[in-house]
Amino acid sequence: MANDTRAPGARASEAAAREAGAPGPGAGSGAAEEPRAQARVLVASGTGKTGRRVAARLAGARIGTRNPAGRDAVAFDWSRPESWGPALDGVEAAYLAYYPDITAPEAADALGAFARLAAARGVRRLVLLSGRGMEGAAAAERAVREAGTGWTVLRASWFAQNFSEEFLVHEVRAGEFTLPAVPGLVEPFVDAEDIADVAAAALTAPDGAHAGRVYELTGPRALSLEEAAARISAAAGREVRYRPSAPGAYAGLLAAQGLPPEVAGLLSELFSQVLDGRNAAPTGDVEAVLGRPAREFTAYARAAAAAGAWS
């Protein structure tokens, strides 16, 4: 799932967000480029779930955010095109994670306009976070591909960190989480640390490397939601259960947790679509890019628990 933001009222601590034991900046990314060059990288939505991890791997990267603070932060808002040009000044590569989601009705127009502006400004490569099996992302991907500059698309499976950093974190802490998945669903949950390593590699590799490629990023094996709950239970030291929800009722559950109704409706529709079993098969794309296996869900769960995500 390519929703890269933290839901209102459900933001884990920064310590939990970074998760003890997770790969450090640049670890396993193959992104050994000079800080001078990394300063020419823009991370749009640079405080989101993957954006902040990408920025951590690229010392001096420009962090695009609605509320800039710090030396490397710049004002950036997908809904304010006037913020795009200043954020792109001097930039040669950019990581794009669209808020609220790449399947949002306005996403294709916004991403296309941004990508065309980036191309006109001399940006040589764009790395777009997309979602695996998300039919609604096709128009946005096409808009970026056709903008006239180098591109790489990262189609991510459901983020493992959704259990520890998104709206599900409070449900997991309470001992039961709910999703509108089909019975018997299995999903190769992908670690956001792996996504960030792949993105950093694509952003900083020599020109031509990863250009024009679509990577489907998954974990190394598929788990049922019941199996995911069991691994979280083992890591947290207490029982966590999964309870299925009817798609029609799920938007109401999200709204009750503080999401705006329009975002709750979008995510409910999206989850019902991608949790239908279409993404069950793992891929080897993480290992192909990084030269190491994708991170196991159990390792993620142990690190999240050690960082206090579910305490």
MITOR-875714 format. One record per residue (C-alpha): residue number from 1; residue in three letters; z, y, x negated. Coordinates in nm, 4 decimals. Each point is the difference from the previous one (the first is absolute). Last residue first. Example, Ala and Ser with C-alpha at 12.3 -4.5 7.8 and 13.67 -1.06 7.14 Angstrom:
! residues 2
<atom 2, 'SER', <0.7140, -0.1060, -1.3670>>
<atom 1, 'ALA', <0.0660, -0.3440, 0.1370>>
END
This chain:
! residues 311
<atom 311, 'SER', <2.4600, -0.0458, -0.3729>>
<atom 310, 'TRP', <-0.3631, -0.0900, 0.0740>>
<atom 309, 'ALA', <-0.1742, 0.2139, -0.2636>>
<atom 308, 'GLY', <0.2923, -0.0290, -0.2394>>
<atom 307, 'ALA', <-0.2009, -0.0074, -0.3230>>
<atom 306, 'ALA', <0.0940, -0.3656, -0.0558>>
<atom 305, 'ALA', <-0.1275, -0.0813, 0.3490>>
<atom 304, 'ALA', <-0.3371, 0.1629, -0.0711>>
<atom 303, 'ALA', <-0.0286, -0.1813, -0.3333>>
<atom 302, 'ARG', <0.0825, -0.3367, 0.1579>>
<atom 301, 'ALA', <-0.2451, 0.0588, 0.2833>>
<atom 300, 'TYR', <-0.2842, 0.0983, -0.2363>>
<atom 299, 'ALA', <0.0570, -0.3052, -0.2184>>
<atom 298, 'THR', <-0.0017, -0.2221, 0.3113>>
<atom 297, 'PHE', <-0.3233, 0.1613, 0.1191>>
<atom 296, 'GLU', <-0.1729, -0.1068, -0.3229>>
<atom 295, 'ARG', <-0.1721, 0.2618, -0.2120>>
<atom 294, 'ALA', <-0.3741, -0.0339, -0.0527>>
<atom 293, 'PRO', <-0.0974, -0.2039, -0.3020>>
<atom 292, 'ARG', <-0.0941, 0.1655, -0.3299>>
<atom 291, 'GLY', <-0.3258, 0.1282, -0.1485>>
<atom 290, 'LEU', <0.0297, 0.3291, 0.1862>>
<atom 289, 'VAL', <-0.3350, 0.0268, 0.1779>>
<atom 288, 'ALA', <-0.0742, -0.3694, 0.0586>>
<atom 287, 'GLU', <0.3681, -0.0732, 0.0614>>
<atom 286, 'VAL', <0.0176, 0.2514, 0.2835>>
<atom 285, 'ASP', <-0.3367, -0.1192, 0.1331>>
<atom 284, 'GLY', <0.0937, -0.3662, 0.0301>>
<atom 283, 'THR', <-0.0054, -0.0111, 0.3791>>
<atom 282, 'PRO', <0.2473, -0.1421, 0.2497>>
<atom 281, 'ALA', <-0.1265, -0.1445, 0.3316>>
<atom 280, 'ALA', <0.1884, 0.0997, 0.3166>>
<atom 279, 'ASN', <-0.1685, 0.3358, 0.0580>>
<atom 278, 'ARG', <-0.1617, -0.0699, 0.3384>>
<atom 277, 'GLY', <0.3201, -0.1535, 0.1391>>
<atom 276, 'ASP', <0.0550, 0.2385, 0.2914>>
<atom 275, 'LEU', <0.2385, 0.2294, -0.1870>>
<atom 274, 'VAL', <-0.2783, 0.2445, -0.0910>>
<atom 273, 'GLN', <-0.0829, 0.0898, 0.3601>>
<atom 272, 'SER', <0.3452, 0.0070, 0.1571>>
<atom 271, 'PHE', <0.1166, 0.2007, -0.2986>>
<atom 270, 'LEU', <-0.2730, 0.2612, 0.0472>>
<atom 269, 'GLU', <0.0607, 0.0421, 0.3735>>
<atom 268, 'SER', <0.3726, 0.0382, -0.0531>>
<atom 267, 'LEU', <-0.0615, 0.2331, -0.2938>>
<atom 266, 'LEU', <-0.2197, 0.2344, 0.2012>>
<atom 265, 'GLY', <0.2345, 0.0001, 0.2995>>
<atom 264, 'ALA', <0.3044, 0.0757, -0.2147>>
<atom 263, 'VAL', <-0.1928, 0.2766, -0.1777>>
<atom 262, 'GLU', <-0.0925, 0.1624, 0.3323>>
<atom 261, 'PRO', <0.3548, -0.0425, 0.1340>>
<atom 260, 'PRO', <0.1610, 0.1641, -0.3060>>
<atom 259, 'LEU', <0.2084, -0.2571, -0.1897>>
<atom 258, 'GLY', <0.3752, 0.0201, 0.0470>>
<atom 257, 'GLN', <0.1180, -0.3589, 0.0412>>
<atom 256, 'ALA', <-0.0424, 0.0143, 0.3783>>
<atom 255, 'ALA', <-0.3652, 0.0895, -0.0576>>
<atom 254, 'LEU', <-0.0433, -0.3182, -0.2026>>
<atom 253, 'LEU', <0.1534, -0.2158, 0.2731>>
<atom 252, 'GLY', <-0.2150, 0.1667, 0.2636>>
<atom 251, 'ALA', <-0.3123, -0.0710, -0.2025>>
<atom 250, 'TYR', <0.1030, -0.3662, -0.0152>>
<atom 249, 'ALA', <0.0164, -0.0639, 0.3718>>
<atom 248, 'GLY', <-0.3732, -0.0379, 0.0610>>
<atom 247, 'PRO', <-0.0456, -0.2127, -0.3109>>
<atom 246, 'ALA', <0.2548, -0.2574, 0.1234>>
<atom 245, 'SER', <0.2723, -0.0388, -0.2582>>
<atom 244, 'PRO', <0.0863, -0.2876, -0.2328>>
<atom 243, 'ARG', <0.3552, -0.0352, -0.1381>>
<atom 242, 'TYR', <0.0578, -0.0612, -0.3709>>
<atom 241, 'ARG', <0.3483, -0.0808, -0.1236>>
<atom 240, 'VAL', <0.2185, 0.1232, -0.2857>>
<atom 239, 'GLU', <0.3084, -0.1978, -0.1012>>
<atom 238, 'ARG', <0.2180, 0.1202, -0.2843>>
<atom 237, 'GLY', <-0.0055, -0.0097, -0.3802>>
<atom 236, 'ALA', <-0.2657, 0.2679, -0.0351>>
<atom 235, 'ALA', <-0.2270, -0.2101, -0.2233>>
<atom 234, 'ALA', <0.0377, -0.3179, 0.2049>>
<atom 233, 'SER', <-0.0423, 0.1877, 0.3268>>
<atom 232, 'ILE', <-0.3088, 0.1807, -0.1331>>
<atom 231, 'ARG', <-0.1490, -0.3353, -0.0943>>
<atom 230, 'ALA', <0.0810, -0.1415, 0.3455>>
<atom 229, 'ALA', <-0.1458, 0.3042, 0.1760>>
<atom 228, 'ALA', <-0.3225, -0.0381, -0.1983>>
<atom 227, 'GLU', <-0.0114, -0.3655, 0.0991>>
<atom 226, 'GLU', <0.0416, 0.0935, 0.3668>>
<atom 225, 'LEU', <-0.2732, 0.2598, -0.0396>>
<atom 224, 'SER', <-0.2235, -0.2776, -0.1288>>
<atom 223, 'LEU', <-0.0895, 0.0105, -0.3648>>
<atom 222, 'ALA', <-0.3353, 0.0140, -0.1801>>
<atom 221, 'ARG', <-0.0171, -0.0372, -0.3767>>
<atom 220, 'PRO', <-0.0799, 0.2071, -0.3106>>
<atom 219, 'GLY', <0.0500, 0.3391, 0.1653>>
<atom 218, 'THR', <-0.3007, 0.1904, 0.1167>>
<atom 217, 'LEU', <-0.2387, 0.2723, -0.1138>>
<atom 216, 'GLU', <-0.3576, -0.0071, 0.1244>>
<atom 215, 'TYR', <-0.1987, 0.1935, -0.2591>>
<atom 214, 'VAL', <-0.3192, 0.1886, 0.0857>>
<atom 213, 'ARG', <-0.1964, 0.1029, -0.3083>>
<atom 212, 'GLY', <-0.2492, 0.2852, -0.0428>>
<atom 211, 'ALA', <0.1578, 0.1072, -0.3274>>
<atom 210, 'HIS', <0.2655, -0.2410, -0.1314>>
<atom 209, 'ALA', <-0.0974, 0.0836, -0.3602>>
<atom 208, 'GLY', <-0.2900, 0.2456, -0.0005>>
<atom 207, 'ASP', <0.1806, 0.2744, -0.1849>>
<atom 206, 'PRO', <0.2792, -0.1422, -0.2132>>
<atom 205, 'ALA', <0.3126, -0.1068, 0.1898>>
<atom 204, 'THR', <0.2465, 0.2689, 0.1121>>
<atom 203, 'LEU', <-0.0258, 0.0101, 0.3782>>
<atom 202, 'ALA', <-0.0892, -0.3663, 0.0525>>
<atom 201, 'ALA', <0.2860, -0.1198, -0.2202>>
<atom 200, 'ALA', <0.2454, 0.2340, 0.1719>>
<atom 199, 'ALA', <-0.1150, -0.1284, 0.3400>>
<atom 198, 'VAL', <0.0435, -0.3621, -0.1077>>
<atom 197, 'ASP', <0.3507, 0.0685, -0.1296>>
<atom 196, 'ALA', <0.0883, 0.1944, 0.3156>>
<atom 195, 'ILE', <-0.1172, -0.2819, 0.2254>>
<atom 194, 'ASP', <0.2005, -0.2483, -0.2056>>
<atom 193, 'GLU', <0.3149, 0.2108, 0.0361>>
<atom 192, 'ALA', <-0.0706, 0.0235, 0.3729>>
<atom 191, 'ASP', <0.0506, -0.3779, 0.0164>>
<atom 190, 'VAL', <-0.2500, -0.1785, 0.2195>>
<atom 189, 'PHE', <0.0979, -0.2268, 0.2897>>
<atom 188, 'PRO', <-0.2305, -0.3029, 0.0229>>
<atom 187, 'GLU', <0.0330, -0.0357, 0.3804>>
<atom 186, 'VAL', <0.0564, -0.3016, 0.2242>>
<atom 185, 'LEU', <-0.0013, 0.0247, 0.3791>>
<atom 184, 'GLY', <0.1239, -0.3011, 0.1973>>
<atom 183, 'PRO', <0.0231, 0.1877, 0.3276>>
<atom 182, 'VAL', <-0.1992, 0.3266, -0.0027>>
<atom 181, 'ALA', <0.1818, 0.3018, -0.1383>>
<atom 180, 'PRO', <0.1430, 0.2982, 0.1915>>
<atom 179, 'LEU', <0.2944, 0.0568, -0.2387>>
<atom 178, 'THR', <0.3785, -0.0019, 0.0328>>
<atom 177, 'PHE', <0.2780, -0.0107, -0.2553>>
<atom 176, 'GLU', <0.3466, -0.1545, 0.0267>>
<atom 175, 'GLY', <0.3195, 0.0196, -0.2077>>
<atom 174, 'ALA', <0.1012, 0.3649, 0.0435>>
<atom 173, 'ARG', <-0.1033, 0.0741, -0.3592>>
<atom 172, 'VAL', <-0.3392, -0.1529, 0.0764>>
<atom 171, 'GLU', <-0.0344, 0.2232, 0.3046>>
<atom 170, 'HIS', <0.0900, 0.3052, -0.2046>>
<atom 169, 'VAL', <-0.2540, -0.0898, -0.2693>>
<atom 168, 'LEU', <-0.2787, -0.0661, 0.2496>>
<atom 167, 'PHE', <-0.0795, 0.3713, 0.0312>>
<atom 166, 'GLU', <-0.1169, 0.0131, -0.3582>>
<atom 165, 'GLU', <0.1652, -0.0503, -0.3373>>
<atom 164, 'SER', <0.1410, -0.3534, -0.0097>>
<atom 163, 'PHE', <-0.2046, -0.2213, 0.2323>>
<atom 162, 'ASN', <-0.3111, 0.2163, -0.0266>>
<atom 161, 'GLN', <0.0402, -0.0493, -0.3751>>
<atom 160, 'ALA', <-0.1815, -0.3346, 0.0232>>
<atom 159, 'PHE', <-0.3075, 0.2022, 0.0943>>
<atom 158, 'TRP', <-0.2394, -0.1685, 0.2452>>
<atom 157, 'SER', <-0.3251, -0.0665, -0.1831>>
<atom 156, 'ALA', <-0.1678, 0.2722, -0.2007>>
<atom 155, 'ARG', <-0.3647, 0.0947, -0.0062>>
<atom 154, 'LEU', <-0.0389, 0.2002, -0.3203>>
<atom 153, 'VAL', <-0.3324, 0.1849, -0.0052>>
<atom 152, 'THR', <-0.1499, 0.1320, -0.3258>>
<atom 151, 'TRP', <-0.2222, 0.3050, -0.0216>>
<atom 150, 'GLY', <-0.2278, 0.1978, -0.2301>>
<atom 149, 'THR', <-0.1492, 0.3184, 0.1443>>
<atom 148, 'GLY', <-0.2532, 0.0973, 0.2643>>
<atom 147, 'ALA', <0.1992, 0.0056, 0.3232>>
<atom 146, 'GLU', <-0.1590, -0.3174, 0.1395>>
<atom 145, 'ARG', <0.2751, -0.2378, -0.1082>>
<atom 144, 'VAL', <0.2698, 0.2325, 0.1363>>
<atom 143, 'ALA', <-0.1593, 0.0249, 0.3442>>
<atom 142, 'ARG', <-0.0687, -0.3761, 0.0039>>
<atom 141, 'GLU', <0.3676, -0.0777, -0.0618>>
<atom 140, 'ALA', <0.0992, 0.2360, 0.2804>>
<atom 139, 'ALA', <-0.2476, -0.1575, 0.2428>>
<atom 138, 'ALA', <0.1120, -0.3544, -0.0852>>
<atom 137, 'ALA', <0.3730, 0.0658, 0.0397>>
<atom 136, 'GLY', <0.0071, -0.0756, 0.3718>>
<atom 135, 'GLU', <-0.0960, -0.3609, -0.0639>>
<atom 134, 'MET', <0.3180, -0.0568, -0.1981>>
<atom 133, 'GLY', <-0.0278, -0.3463, -0.1553>>
<atom 132, 'ARG', <0.1587, 0.1112, -0.3252>>
<atom 131, 'GLY', <0.1133, 0.3591, 0.0019>>
<atom 130, 'SER', <-0.1187, 0.2973, -0.1991>>
<atom 129, 'LEU', <0.1286, 0.1923, -0.3004>>
<atom 128, 'LEU', <-0.2878, 0.1947, -0.1521>>
<atom 127, 'VAL', <-0.0548, 0.0480, -0.3722>>
<atom 126, 'LEU', <-0.2326, 0.2942, -0.0637>>
<atom 125, 'ARG', <-0.1883, 0.0450, -0.3240>>
<atom 124, 'ARG', <-0.1951, 0.2709, -0.1837>>
<atom 123, 'VAL', <0.1466, 0.3171, 0.1506>>
<atom 122, 'GLY', <-0.2505, 0.2748, -0.0814>>
<atom 121, 'ARG', <0.1019, 0.2580, 0.2611>>
<atom 120, 'ALA', <-0.2953, -0.0905, 0.2222>>
<atom 119, 'ALA', <0.1110, -0.3626, -0.0077>>
<atom 118, 'ALA', <0.3531, 0.0997, 0.0987>>
<atom 117, 'LEU', <-0.1321, 0.2124, 0.2851>>
<atom 116, 'ARG', <-0.2077, -0.2941, 0.1215>>
<atom 115, 'ALA', <0.3033, -0.2280, -0.0219>>
<atom 114, 'PHE', <0.2176, 0.2453, 0.1929>>
<atom 113, 'ALA', <-0.2550, 0.0370, 0.2781>>
<atom 112, 'GLY', <-0.0463, -0.3768, 0.0220>>
<atom 111, 'LEU', <0.3743, -0.0620, -0.0001>>
<atom 110, 'ALA', <0.0525, 0.2511, 0.2792>>
<atom 109, 'ASP', <-0.2895, -0.1195, 0.2134>>
<atom 108, 'ALA', <0.0887, -0.3663, -0.0451>>
<atom 107, 'ALA', <0.3707, 0.0565, 0.0653>>
<atom 106, 'GLU', <-0.0275, 0.1953, 0.3261>>
<atom 105, 'PRO', <0.0359, -0.2980, 0.2328>>
<atom 104, 'ALA', <0.2824, -0.1582, -0.2064>>
<atom 103, 'THR', <-0.1108, -0.3262, -0.1652>>
<atom 102, 'ILE', <0.0791, 0.1251, -0.3513>>
<atom 101, 'ASP', <0.3590, 0.0562, 0.1061>>
<atom 100, 'PRO', <0.2445, 0.2878, 0.0502>>
<atom 99, 'TYR', <-0.0862, 0.1263, -0.2585>>
<atom 98, 'TYR', <-0.2838, -0.1038, -0.2332>>
<atom 97, 'ALA', <0.0664, -0.1535, -0.3402>>
<atom 96, 'LEU', <-0.2574, 0.1316, -0.2483>>
<atom 95, 'TYR', <0.0379, -0.0365, -0.3755>>
<atom 94, 'ALA', <-0.2003, 0.2610, -0.1908>>
<atom 93, 'ALA', <-0.1998, 0.0231, -0.3214>>
<atom 92, 'GLU', <-0.1407, 0.2850, -0.2119>>
<atom 91, 'VAL', <0.2239, 0.2861, 0.1140>>
<atom 90, 'GLY', <-0.0342, 0.3486, -0.1482>>
<atom 89, 'ASP', <0.0720, 0.1717, 0.3318>>
<atom 88, 'LEU', <0.0282, -0.2688, 0.2691>>
<atom 87, 'ALA', <0.3358, 0.1115, 0.1426>>
<atom 86, 'PRO', <-0.1319, 0.3554, 0.0304>>
<atom 85, 'GLY', <-0.2973, -0.1262, 0.2040>>
<atom 84, 'TRP', <0.1938, -0.2302, 0.2321>>
<atom 83, 'SER', <0.2606, 0.2389, 0.1398>>
<atom 82, 'GLU', <-0.2509, 0.1879, 0.2169>>
<atom 81, 'PRO', <-0.0823, -0.3321, 0.1633>>
<atom 80, 'ARG', <0.3400, 0.0011, 0.1738>>
<atom 79, 'SER', <0.0458, -0.3234, 0.2023>>
<atom 78, 'TRP', <-0.0167, -0.2192, -0.3125>>
<atom 77, 'ASP', <0.2747, 0.2115, -0.1565>>
<atom 76, 'PHE', <0.0338, 0.0850, -0.3671>>
<atom 75, 'ALA', <0.2196, 0.2512, -0.1807>>
<atom 74, 'VAL', <0.0319, -0.0896, -0.3657>>
<atom 73, 'ALA', <0.2630, -0.2007, -0.1890>>
<atom 72, 'ASP', <-0.0072, -0.0507, -0.3785>>
<atom 71, 'ARG', <0.2717, 0.2476, -0.0995>>
<atom 70, 'GLY', <0.2390, -0.0796, 0.2804>>
<atom 69, 'ALA', <0.0110, 0.0548, 0.3734>>
<atom 68, 'PRO', <-0.2949, -0.0055, 0.2360>>
<atom 67, 'ASN', <0.0696, -0.0396, 0.3709>>
<atom 66, 'ARG', <-0.3203, -0.1236, 0.1631>>
<atom 65, 'THR', <-0.0822, -0.2130, -0.3008>>
<atom 64, 'GLY', <-0.2678, -0.0429, -0.2659>>
<atom 63, 'ILE', <0.1437, -0.1287, -0.3265>>
<atom 62, 'ARG', <-0.2069, 0.0966, -0.3049>>
<atom 61, 'ALA', <0.0289, -0.2682, -0.2664>>
<atom 60, 'GLY', <0.2176, 0.0911, -0.2978>>
<atom 59, 'ALA', <0.0912, -0.3549, -0.0925>>
<atom 58, 'LEU', <-0.2125, -0.2416, 0.2000>>
<atom 57, 'ARG', <0.2012, -0.3061, 0.1025>>
<atom 56, 'ALA', <0.2559, 0.1997, 0.1983>>
<atom 55, 'ALA', <-0.2835, 0.1710, 0.1891>>
<atom 54, 'VAL', <-0.1324, -0.3380, 0.1163>>
<atom 53, 'ARG', <0.3473, -0.0958, 0.1207>>
<atom 52, 'ARG', <0.0421, 0.3288, 0.1844>>
<atom 51, 'GLY', <-0.3343, -0.0529, 0.1700>>
<atom 50, 'THR', <0.0675, -0.3605, 0.0997>>
<atom 49, 'LYS', <0.2827, 0.0637, 0.2440>>
<atom 48, 'GLY', <-0.0748, 0.3668, 0.0518>>
<atom 47, 'THR', <0.1071, 0.2893, -0.2259>>
<atom 46, 'GLY', <-0.3405, 0.0616, -0.1572>>
<atom 45, 'SER', <-0.1848, 0.0377, 0.3269>>
<atom 44, 'ALA', <-0.2980, 0.0881, -0.2192>>
<atom 43, 'VAL', <0.0560, -0.1165, -0.3575>>
<atom 42, 'LEU', <-0.2165, 0.2322, -0.2078>>
<atom 41, 'VAL', <-0.0991, -0.1114, -0.3508>>
<atom 40, 'ARG', <-0.0860, 0.2557, -0.2714>>
<atom 39, 'ALA', <0.3512, -0.0185, -0.1433>>
<atom 38, 'GLN', <-0.0765, -0.3647, -0.0726>>
<atom 37, 'ALA', <-0.2558, 0.1092, -0.2586>>
<atom 36, 'ARG', <0.2564, 0.2001, -0.1973>>
<atom 35, 'PRO', <0.2507, -0.2819, 0.0428>>
<atom 34, 'GLU', <-0.2426, -0.2168, -0.2040>>
<atom 33, 'GLU', <-0.1250, -0.3224, 0.1572>>
<atom 32, 'ALA', <0.1542, -0.3452, -0.0055>>
<atom 31, 'ALA', <-0.0686, -0.0973, 0.3610>>
<atom 30, 'GLY', <-0.0109, -0.3788, -0.0358>>
<atom 29, 'SER', <0.2311, -0.0053, 0.2985>>
<atom 28, 'GLY', <0.2453, -0.2624, -0.1170>>
<atom 27, 'ALA', <0.2776, 0.2514, -0.0408>>
<atom 26, 'GLY', <-0.1367, 0.3543, 0.0143>>
<atom 25, 'PRO', <0.3175, 0.1470, 0.1400>>
<atom 24, 'GLY', <0.2591, -0.2732, 0.0414>>
<atom 23, 'PRO', <-0.0432, -0.3330, 0.1724>>
<atom 22, 'ALA', <0.2680, -0.0618, 0.2633>>
<atom 21, 'GLY', <0.3354, -0.1328, -0.1202>>
<atom 20, 'ALA', <0.2042, 0.2285, 0.2153>>
<atom 19, 'GLU', <-0.1904, 0.1419, 0.2918>>
<atom 18, 'ARG', <-0.1760, 0.3370, -0.0271>>
<atom 17, 'ALA', <0.0399, 0.0628, 0.3692>>
<atom 16, 'ALA', <0.3479, -0.1434, -0.0050>>
<atom 15, 'ALA', <0.1046, 0.2555, -0.2575>>
<atom 14, 'GLU', <-0.1808, 0.2721, 0.1911>>
<atom 13, 'SER', <0.2089, -0.0867, 0.3025>>
<atom 12, 'ALA', <-0.1780, -0.1582, 0.2924>>
<atom 11, 'ARG', <-0.1635, 0.2220, 0.2564>>
<atom 10, 'ALA', <0.0195, -0.1190, 0.3584>>
<atom 9, 'GLY', <0.0914, 0.3090, 0.1997>>
<atom 8, 'PRO', <-0.3563, 0.1235, 0.0028>>
<atom 7, 'ALA', <-0.2429, -0.2720, -0.1243>>
<atom 6, 'ARG', <-0.0927, -0.0133, -0.3683>>
<atom 5, 'THR', <-0.3675, 0.0310, -0.0749>>
<atom 4, 'ASP', <-0.2685, -0.2188, -0.1535>>
<atom 3, 'ASN', <-0.1426, -0.1604, 0.3149>>
<atom 2, 'ALA', <-0.2529, -0.2306, -0.1636>>
<atom 1, 'MET', <0.0982, -0.3367, 0.1474>>
END
